[in-house]
Amino acid sequence: MIVFVGRLFAQEVPMDSPDKNLSISCFIDDGRLVYTVGYKGKIILEKSPLGLKTNEGDFTDNLHIVAVNTGKIEKEYQQDRIKTSHVAYHANVLTLTVENADKKRMSVVFQVSDNDIAFRYELPIWGERRSVVVEEEITGYRFPAQTTSFLSNMMTPMTAFARTAPSYESGYRVDAPIAKAKSEYGFVFPALFKIGEDGWALLSETGVSSLYCASHLSEISEDGVFHVAYPQMAQNNGFGSTGAALSLPGVTPWRTITVGGDLQPIIETTIPFDVVEPLYEASKDYTFGKSTWSWIVWQDQSMNWKDQVTYIDLASELGYEFILVDAFWDEQIGYDRMKDLVDYARSKNVDVLLWYNSNGAFNDAPQGPRNKMNTSIVRKKEMKWLQSIGVKGMKVDFLGGDKQETMRLYEDILSDANDYGLMVFFHGATLPRGWERMYPNYVGSEAVLASEMLIFSQHARDNEAFYATLHPFMRNTVGSMEFGGVLLNKYLTKENKDRNKRLTTDAFQLATAVLFQNPVQPFALTPNNLTDVPAFEIDFMKNVPTTWDDTRFIAGYPGKYVVIARRHGETWYVAGVNAEDKALKLTLDVSMLGNKQVTLISDKVDGTTFHSNAQIDKTGKVAVTIQPNGGIVIF
C-alpha cells in the first residue's frame, strides 16, 4: 500500500511485527527524521536519529515525509554454514520517503519481524546525478538511562602485530552503564544492551559487500546516542576513503536490531541472513568439517614437511577432513614440495587448506606467501595453481580495516576463489556481515579474541571462560566464528609442560566445540592427545559435527555462564560453560532430549573430566553442576 502525504505531514508512522510485540515509530522532529522502538509495551529505543550526508545533498535536516509505503515479505530458504539449516522469515515492511531542502528524495526501508528490525537507506537517481559519495551517517540508538552495555572496543588503527589492526580482537566491557561507554575509536558490531528489566537488544549490520564500507558503533555522545560510524582514515595505512561511493540508484547495508524480553532471540536470530541473497552461484558443492592445525600449539617452526606429515596422520587418525597448513609454508616447505604434500594428504583421505597473507601494502606482516592475493592477475594465477594440485581452500590473514576498498578485496578474493572451487576463511579480519549467504564459498572469519591469544597472553588464559560466555551472545550469534579451539594440552606448548598452563577443564574445551559455530573448524588438538587424554574425549572430538540444523538457547547470562543446544540431523548436543568462581547448579529444560538415554560429559570438583550415561525423563528436565572454568556436554 502506498500513501502519499503532504509537506505538513507530522504524525507518527508506526509499524508492528507480525506478532504485534515489536514496534517502530517514525516521525519528523524539528526537521529531522527520527524513530523509536518498543517491545511488549516497553521502551527499547527512545527518539533516535536517521539520515545520511552525501556530496550531493544533506539528508539529516530540513526533511519532510512525502510518501509512506507498507507491505509484507515472506520467504523460506535453506542455508548451510549457519546456526540453522532451514529458515522461515516473515516481516512487515515500511518504506518512508523523505525530501530535503533541495527537493532531493531518499527512502528508509524497515523490515520488522517478530524479534528483529532491519533497515537501510535507498537513494534514487537525482536528475542527471547517477553517482554519489556517502560521507557520513547519523543513524543512532538512544537507549533508556537504565541500560547497561556489553561492548568490545574498536582497535586503534595500525597498531598490534605488524600494524595489522583493527582485527576485531579486543576484550569486552560487560554490564557497564551506557554513560561510561567511551572509546576513542568506538565499538565493533555486534553490540549487546540490557534495558534494565525491560529486555535486551543486539545491534549489528549485514549485507556489506564491495559496494559499501563496513561500519561500527561510536562511543556514546554527550546527548546519549550511539551513532553508526564509518572507518577511521588511518586504517589500512591511510589508503582508501572512509565513506562509500555508490552508483545510483543505490542502497546502504542493513542496520539490524534484535530485541527480546530475554536472551533467546539474541542467540537464535537469523536476521544477518534473512535480508540478504546469494551474490553468485557456487561453482561446486563445497564440503565442510574438522581440521588439524599444527601452528596453534607448535607454532611457526612446525611449518615443515615432517611436522605437517605428522598432522596429516593425526587428521587421518581422527577422521578429520582437512589439515590447515599455516604461514611460512612457501619458505619452509616450498611450492615444489607442496604438491607432494597434498598428494600424501589425499592418500590419507585428508584435504589441504593453505594460509596466505592478504597483501603487502596494508601492514608490515612478514609471513608468506605475501602479495599473492592483492591483485587480480597474481591472485588468479595462484588460485589456478591451488586448484591444479588439489588444495580445497585458503585462510587469508591480515586485512585490518573496514573501508570500502578493503571490502572490495574481501569480495574479490571470495569471487575469484569460487571460480577455482576454493573455500575461503579470514583471520586478522573484520566481522562477517551476512557473508555465509552472500558468498557460497565463504566459511568463516576469526574477528574475535581467539585461541592464538591463549598461547600468547596470560590475560587471555585468565579470562578464557569469561570470554567464552560472551561469544555465543555476541560475536558468534551474527556470523560464523573461526576460533580454532579445543585445546587438550594441560600446558599450551608443544612439550605440554612448564608454561602457558591451561586454566579450563577438558569438559570446558569439549563444550566449546559445540558452543562455537563455524562450518570448518581447525581444532587445536595435538598428536600426544591421542594417548594422554581419556579415550572418550577423543571419541567425542572424532564425532562432533561442525554444521548444524538448529540452535536453541537453554540458559545463561553474558559473562557468567551459557548453555545452548545445537542439532545435527537427528542428534542434539547441549553444551555449557561456567565463568563464575563457584560451582553452578542448574536445572535445564532439554525437552529435545526428553525420555532419551544420553551421554553426559562433566567435571568433578577437582577439575577431572568424566563421562557417564543418564536417562532424561519425559519432562525433559535435568539437573547439572558446572564447575568453575568447567563445562558440560549432553548428547
C-alpha positions in Angstrom: 0.0 0.0 0.0 1.3 3.5 -0.9 0.1 6.6 0.8 1.3 10.0 -0.4 1.4 12.8 2.1 1.8 16.5 2.0 4.5 18.7 3.3 2.7 19.3 6.6 2.6 15.6 7.4 3.6 15.4 11.1 2.0 12.4 12.7 3.9 9.3 13.7 4.2 6.5 11.2 4.1 3.1 13.0 4.9 -0.5 12.1 4.5 -3.6 14.1 5.9 -7.1 13.8 3.7 -9.9 12.7 3.1 -11.0 16.3 2.5 -7.3 17.4 5.1 -7.5 20.1 7.9 -5.4 18.4 7.1 -2.0 17.1 8.8 1.0 15.5 7.5 4.5 15.0 9.0 7.2 12.7 8.3 10.9 12.6 9.8 14.3 11.8 11.1 16.1 14.8 12.2 19.7 14.1 13.1 18.8 10.5 15.0 15.6 11.5 13.8 12.1 10.8 13.7 10.0 14.0 12.5 6.7 15.1 11.6 4.8 18.3 11.4 1.1 19.2 9.2 -0.7 21.7 8.8 -4.3 22.7 5.7 -5.6 24.6 4.9 -2.1 25.7 8.4 -1.4 27.0 10.7 1.3 25.5 13.8 -0.2 23.9 15.0 2.9 21.9 14.0 6.4 22.7 13.9 9.1 19.9 16.8 8.2 17.7 18.2 9.9 14.6 18.1 8.7 11.0 19.9 10.2 8.0 22.9 10.5 5.7 25.2 13.2 4.5 26.4 12.9 0.9 28.3 15.0 -1.6 25.1 15.6 -3.4 22.9 16.6 -0.5 22.2 16.6 3.2 19.5 14.2 4.4 19.9 14.9 8.1 17.9 18.1 8.5 15.2 20.2 6.9 13.4 17.0 5.9 9.7 16.2 5.4 8.0 12.9 4.6 6.5 12.8 1.2 5.4 9.1 0.9 4.7 6.1 3.1 4.7 2.5 1.6 3.7 -0.6 3.6 3.8 -4.3 2.7 4.9 -7.7 3.7 7.7 -10.1 3.0 7.5 -13.9 3.4 10.2 -16.3 2.4 11.8 -19.6 3.3 15.3 -20.6 2.5 17.8 -23.4 3.1 21.2 -22.3 4.3 24.3 -24.3 5.2 27.1 -22.9 7.3 25.0 -21.0 9.9 23.2 -21.9 13.1 20.2 -23.4 11.4 19.7 -25.0 8.0 16.0 -24.0 7.3 14.7 -20.5 7.9 11.2 -19.1 7.6 11.3 -15.3 7.5 8.1 -13.2 7.8 8.3 -9.4 8.2 6.2 -6.3 7.8 7.7 -3.6 5.6 7.6 0.1 6.0 9.1 2.5 3.4 9.4 6.2 4.3 10.4 8.6 1.6 11.7 12.0 2.7 12.6 15.1 0.8 15.3 17.6 1.7 15.5 21.3 1.2 16.9 20.8 -2.3 13.9 18.6 -3.2 16.0 15.5 -3.4 14.5 12.3 -2.1 15.7 9.4 -0.1 13.9 6.4 1.4 14.3 4.4 4.6 13.1 0.8 4.4 12.3 -1.0 7.6 11.6 -4.8 7.8 10.1 -5.7 11.1 9.9 -9.4 12.0 8.9 -10.9 15.4 12.2 -10.1 17.1 14.2 -8.3 14.5 14.3 -4.9 12.8 16.4 -4.4 9.7 16.6 -1.1 7.9 18.6 0.6 5.2 18.6 3.7 3.1 17.7 3.7 -0.6 18.9 6.5 -2.9 17.3 7.1 -6.3 18.7 8.8 -9.3 18.6 12.6 -8.9 18.2 14.2 -12.2 21.5 13.7 -14.1 23.2 12.5 -10.9 23.9 8.8 -11.2 26.7 8.6 -8.6 27.1 9.7 -5.1 29.6 9.6 -2.2 28.0 8.9 1.2 30.3 10.8 3.6 28.6 10.4 7.0 25.7 8.5 8.6 23.9 9.9 11.6 21.9 6.7 12.3 21.7 6.5 16.1 20.5 4.4 19.0 19.3 6.2 22.1 18.7 3.7 24.9 16.8 4.4 28.2 19.1 5.6 31.0 18.9 2.3 32.9 20.5 0.4 30.1 23.8 -1.4 30.5 26.1 -2.4 27.7 28.3 -5.3 26.6 30.8 -3.9 24.2 34.1 -4.6 22.5 36.4 -1.7 21.6 37.4 -1.0 18.0 41.1 -1.4 17.9 43.4 1.6 17.2 44.3 1.6 13.5 47.8 0.5 12.5 48.7 -1.0 15.9 49.0 -4.5 17.3 51.2 -7.1 15.5 52.9 -5.6 12.4 50.4 -2.8 12.3 47.6 -5.2 11.3 44.8 -3.6 13.5 41.9 -3.3 13.6 41.1 -7.0 13.6 38.1 -7.2 16.0 40.3 -8.9 18.6 39.6 -6.7 21.7 38.2 -7.9 25.0 34.8 -6.9 26.4 33.2 -4.4 28.7 30.3 -6.2 30.4 27.1 -4.8 32.0 28.6 -1.3 32.2 26.3 1.7 32.4 25.9 3.2 29.0 27.1 6.6 30.2 30.6 5.0 30.6 30.6 3.7 27.0 33.6 5.8 26.0 36.2 4.7 23.5 38.2 7.0 21.1 37.6 4.6 18.2 34.2 3.4 19.2 33.0 -0.2 19.4 32.7 -3.1 17.0 29.5 -4.8 15.9 27.7 -6.7 17.3 26.9 -4.7 20.4 24.7 -6.0 23.2 22.5 -4.0 25.5 20.3 -4.8 28.6 17.5 -2.4 29.0 17.1 -2.8 32.8 14.4 -5.4 33.4 12.6 -4.5 30.2 14.6 -6.5 27.6 17.7 -7.0 25.5 18.8 -5.5 22.2 21.6 -6.6 19.9 22.9 -4.1 17.3 24.8 -5.1 14.2 24.8 -4.7 10.4 24.6 -7.1 7.4 24.8 -7.0 3.6 28.1 -5.3 3.4 29.7 -6.1 0.0 32.2 -4.3 -2.3 29.6 -1.6 -2.8 30.0 -0.1 0.7 32.2 0.3 3.7 31.7 -1.6 6.9 30.7 0.4 9.9 30.9 0.3 13.7 29.4 1.9 16.7 30.6 5.3 18.0 31.1 6.0 21.7 28.1 7.4 23.3 27.6 11.1 22.5 27.1 13.9 25.0 23.3 13.7 24.4 23.2 9.9 25.0 23.2 8.5 21.5 25.4 5.8 19.9 25.9 6.5 16.2 26.8 4.4 13.2 30.4 5.3 12.4 32.4 4.8 9.3 36.1 3.6 9.2 38.8 5.8 10.5 41.1 7.3 7.8 44.2 5.7 9.4 43.0 2.2 8.7 44.9 0.2 6.0 47.9 2.6 6.3 45.7 5.6 5.4 44.8 4.2 2.0 41.2 4.4 0.7 38.3 6.7 1.6 36.3 6.4 4.8 32.8 6.7 3.2 31.1 4.9 0.4 30.9 5.5 -3.3 27.5 4.4 -4.8 26.1 4.1 -8.2 22.5 5.4 -8.3 20.1 4.1 -7.6 21.9 2.5 -4.7 21.4 1.2 -1.2 23.3 1.1 2.1 23.9 -2.1 4.1 21.2 -3.2 6.5 21.3 -2.0 10.1 19.9 -4.7 12.4 18.3 -4.6 15.9 17.4 -7.9 17.5 15.1 -7.5 20.5 13.7 -9.8 23.2 12.4 -9.9 26.7 15.1 -12.5 27.4 18.2 -13.7 25.6 16.6 -16.4 23.5 16.0 -14.2 20.4 19.6 -12.9 20.7 21.1 -16.5 20.5 18.6 -17.7 17.9 18.4 -14.8 15.5 19.0 -15.3 11.8 18.5 -11.7 10.7 22.0 -11.3 9.3 21.0 -13.8 6.6 17.2 -13.1 6.3 17.6 -9.8 4.4 20.4 -10.7 2.0 20.7 -13.0 -1.0 23.5 -15.0 -2.7 25.6 -12.8 -5.0 26.8 -15.7 -7.2 26.3 -19.4 -7.6 28.6 -21.9 -6.0 31.0 -23.4 -8.6 30.8 -26.8 -6.8 29.3 -28.4 -3.8 31.6 -27.3 -1.0 32.1 -29.7 1.9 32.9 -28.7 5.4 34.3 -30.4 8.5 37.1 -30.6 11.0 40.7 -29.8 10.6 44.0 -30.4 12.3 46.3 -27.3 12.7 49.9 -27.5 13.9 50.5 -23.8 14.1 48.2 -23.1 17.0 50.4 -25.1 19.5 53.5 -26.0 17.7 53.8 -22.5 16.1 55.9 -21.2 13.1 58.7 -23.8 13.4 56.2 -26.6 12.7 55.7 -25.4 9.1 58.0 -28.1 7.8 57.5 -31.3 5.9 57.9 -33.7 8.8 55.5 -31.9 11.2 52.9 -31.4 8.5 53.0 -35.1 7.7 52.5 -35.8 11.4 49.4 -33.6 11.5 48.1 -35.2 8.3 48.4 -38.5 10.0 46.7 -37.0 13.1 43.8 -35.8 10.9 43.6 -39.3 9.3 43.5 -41.0 12.7 40.8 -38.6 13.9 38.8 -39.0 10.7 39.1 -35.2 10.0 38.5 -33.9 6.6 41.3 -31.3 6.5 44.7 -30.1 7.6 45.4 -26.4 7.7 49.0 -25.6 6.7 49.7 -22.1 8.1 52.2 -19.2 7.4 55.7 -19.6 6.0 54.9 -22.8 4.1 56.2 -21.2 1.0 59.6 -20.9 2.5 59.8 -23.9 4.8 58.1 -26.5 2.6 58.1 -24.7 -0.7 55.9 -24.6 -3.8 57.6 -27.6 -5.4 57.0 -29.9 -2.5 53.5 -28.7 -1.7 52.0 -30.8 -4.5 53.7 -33.9 -2.9 52.3 -32.9 0.5 48.8 -32.5 -0.9 49.2 -35.9 -2.7 50.3 -37.5 0.6 47.3 -36.0 2.4 44.9 -37.2 -0.2 46.3 -40.7 0.2 45.2 -40.4 3.8 41.7 -39.1 2.8 42.7 -35.6 4.1 42.4 -32.4 2.1 44.6 -29.4 2.5 43.9 -25.8 3.3 46.7 -23.2 2.8 47.4 -19.9 4.6 48.0 -16.6 2.7 48.9 -13.1 3.7 46.2 -10.9 2.2 48.7 -8.3 0.8 51.9 -6.4 1.4 50.6 -2.9 1.3 48.3 -2.5 4.3 50.7 -3.7 7.0 54.1 -5.0 7.9 53.3 -8.7 8.5 56.4 -10.6 7.2 54.7 -14.0 6.9 54.4 -15.5 3.5 53.1 -16.1 0.9 52.8 -12.3 0.6 51.5 -10.3 -2.3 49.6 -13.3 -3.8 46.0 -12.1 -3.0 46.2 -8.4 -3.6 45.8 -8.1 -7.4 43.6 -9.9 -9.8 46.4 -11.1 -12.1 48.6 -12.7 -9.4 45.6 -13.9 -7.4 44.0 -15.9 -10.3 47.4 -17.3 -11.2 47.9 -18.5 -7.6 44.4 -19.9 -7.4 44.7 -21.8 -10.6 47.8 -23.5 -9.2 46.0 -24.3 -6.0 43.2 -25.9 -7.9 45.6 -27.9 -10.1 47.4 -29.5 -7.1 44.1 -30.3 -5.3 44.1 -27.7 -2.5 40.5 -27.2 -1.2 40.6 -23.8 0.5 42.5 -20.8 1.8 42.9 -19.0 5.1 43.6 -15.3 4.2 45.1 -13.2 7.0 45.9 -9.6 8.0 43.2 -7.5 6.2 42.9 -5.0 9.1 40.3 -2.5 8.0 36.6 -1.7 7.2 37.0 0.7 4.3 35.1 0.1 1.0 38.5 -0.5 -0.6 39.0 -3.4 1.9 35.5 -4.8 1.3 36.3 -5.0 -2.4 39.4 -7.1 -1.6 37.3 -9.5 0.5 34.8 -9.8 -2.2 37.4 -10.2 -5.0 39.2 -12.9 -3.1 35.9 -14.8 -2.5 34.6 -14.4 -6.0 37.8 -15.4 -7.7 38.3 -18.3 -5.3 34.8 -19.6 -6.2 35.9 -19.7 -9.9 38.6 -22.2 -8.9 36.5 -24.2 -6.4 38.2 -22.9 -3.3 36.7 -22.2 0.1 37.9 -19.1 2.0 38.1 -18.1 5.6 39.6 -15.0 7.0 41.9 -14.2 10.0 43.0 -10.8 11.2 39.7 -9.7 9.7 36.5 -7.9 10.1 33.1 -9.2 11.3 31.3 -11.2 8.6 28.1 -9.4 7.6 25.7 -11.9 6.0 28.6 -13.4 4.1 27.6 -17.1 4.6 24.6 -16.4 2.5 26.0 -13.9 0.1 29.2 -15.8 -0.8 28.7 -19.6 -1.2 32.4 -20.5 -0.7 32.8 -18.3 2.4 33.3 -20.5 5.5 34.0 -18.1 8.4 36.2 -15.5 10.0 38.2 -15.1 13.1 37.2 -11.5 14.2 37.4 -12.4 17.9 39.9 -12.7 20.7 40.6 -16.3 19.5 42.7 -19.3 20.6 46.0 -17.9 19.5 45.8 -15.4 22.3 45.6 -18.3 24.8 49.1 -19.1 23.6 50.4 -15.6 23.7 48.7 -13.9 26.7 48.2 -14.7 30.4 45.3 -12.3 30.4 43.5 -14.3 27.7 44.2 -17.6 29.6 42.9 -16.0 32.9 39.7 -14.8 31.1 39.1 -17.7 28.7 35.9 -18.8 30.4 34.6 -15.2 30.8 35.1 -14.6 27.0 33.6 -17.9 26.1 30.3 -17.0 27.8 30.1 -13.8 25.7 30.8 -15.2 22.2 27.5 -17.1 21.8 25.5 -13.9 22.7 27.6 -11.5 20.6 30.2 -12.3 18.0 29.1 -15.8 17.1 25.4 -15.2 17.0 25.7 -12.9 13.9 28.3 -14.9 11.9 30.5 -18.0 11.8 33.4 -17.7 14.2 36.7 -19.5 13.4 38.0 -19.7 16.9 40.5 -22.6 16.5 39.9 -24.0 19.9 39.6 -27.3 21.9 43.0 -27.3 23.5 43.5 -30.5 25.4 47.2 -30.0 26.3 47.5 -29.1 30.0 50.2 -26.6 29.0 49.8 -24.8 25.8 53.2 -25.7 24.3 54.5 -28.4 22.1 56.2 -30.0 25.1 53.0 -29.8 27.1 54.8 -28.7 30.2 56.3 -25.8 32.2 54.5 -22.8 30.9 51.2 -21.4 29.4 49.1 -23.5 31.8 45.5 -24.0 30.7 43.1 -22.9 33.4 39.9 -24.5 32.0 38.8 -28.1 32.2 38.7 -30.7 29.4 34.9 -30.6 29.6 35.0 -26.9 29.1 37.1 -27.4 26.0 34.9 -30.1 24.6 31.8 -27.8 25.2 33.3 -25.1 23.0 33.3 -27.5 20.0 29.5 -27.1 20.2 29.2 -23.6 21.6 31.4 -22.0 18.9 29.9 -22.4 15.4 31.9 -22.5 12.2 31.5 -24.9 9.3 35.2 -25.7 9.1 36.8 -26.0 12.5 40.6 -26.1 12.8 40.8 -27.7 16.2 43.9 -27.3 18.4 44.4 -31.0 19.2 48.0 -32.3 19.1 49.3 -35.8 18.4 50.1 -36.5 22.0 46.4 -36.0 22.8 45.6 -39.4 21.2 47.3 -41.1 24.2 47.4 -38.5 27.1 43.7 -37.7 27.4 40.9 -40.1 28.1 39.6 -42.1 25.1 36.1 -40.8 25.5 37.3 -37.2 24.9 39.0 -38.2 21.6 35.9 -40.2 20.6 33.8 -37.1 21.2 36.2 -35.0 19.1 36.1 -37.6 16.3 32.3 -37.4 16.1 31.2 -33.8 17.0 29.7 -32.1 13.9 30.7 -28.7 12.6 27.4 -27.9 10.8 24.1 -27.5 12.4 20.4 -27.8 11.6 19.0 -26.0 14.6 20.2 -23.9 17.6 18.4 -23.1 20.8 19.1 -21.0 23.8 18.8 -23.0 27.1 20.2 -20.8 29.8 22.8 -18.2 30.6 23.9 -14.7 31.2 26.7 -13.0 29.2 30.0 -13.0 31.2 28.7 -15.6 33.7 27.6 -18.8 32.0 25.9 -20.1 28.9 24.2 -23.3 27.8 22.9 -23.8 24.3 21.7 -26.7 22.3 22.5 -27.5 18.6 21.1 -30.2 16.4 22.9 -32.0 13.6 20.5 -34.3 11.7 18.5 -36.1 14.5 21.2 -35.7 17.2 21.1 -32.9 19.7 24.1 -31.6 21.6 23.7 -29.5 24.7 26.8 -27.6 25.8 27.6 -25.2 28.6 30.5 -23.4 30.3 30.8 -21.6 33.6 32.9 -18.4 34.1 32.0 -17.8 37.7 34.3 -18.7 40.6 31.9 -21.2 42.2 30.1 -24.3 41.0 26.9 -23.6 39.2 23.9 -25.8 39.9 21.2 -25.7 37.2 18.0 -27.5 36.3 17.9 -27.3 32.5 15.0 -27.7 30.2 16.3 -30.0 27.5 12.9 -31.2 26.2 14.5 -32.1 22.8 16.2 -34.9 24.8 13.1 -35.9 26.8 12.7 -39.6 27.5 16.1 -40.4 26.0 19.3 -42.2 27.1 22.2 -39.7 26.8 25.9 -39.3 27.5 26.9 -36.6 29.9 30.5 -35.2 30.0 31.2 -33.1 33.0 33.8 -32.3 35.7 34.5 -33.4 39.2 35.2 -30.8 41.9 38.9 -31.3 41.4 38.5 -30.4 37.7 38.8 -34.0 36.4 36.6 -34.6 33.4 34.4 -37.7 33.3 31.6 -39.1 31.3 28.5 -41.1 32.3 25.2 -42.3 30.9 21.9 -40.7 32.1 18.3 -41.0 31.4 16.3 -37.8 30.7 12.8 -38.2 31.9 9.8 -37.3 29.8 9.6 -33.8 31.3 13.0 -33.0 29.7 14.4 -31.6 32.9 17.9 -32.4 34.0 19.9 -31.2 37.0 23.6 -30.5 36.3 26.6 -28.9 38.1 29.1 -26.9 36.1 32.4 -26.4 37.9 34.3 -23.1 37.8 36.1 -22.8 34.5 34.4 -26.1 33.6 31.8 -27.3 31.2 29.2 -29.9 30.3 28.1 -31.6 27.2 25.0 -33.8 26.9 24.3 -35.8 23.7 
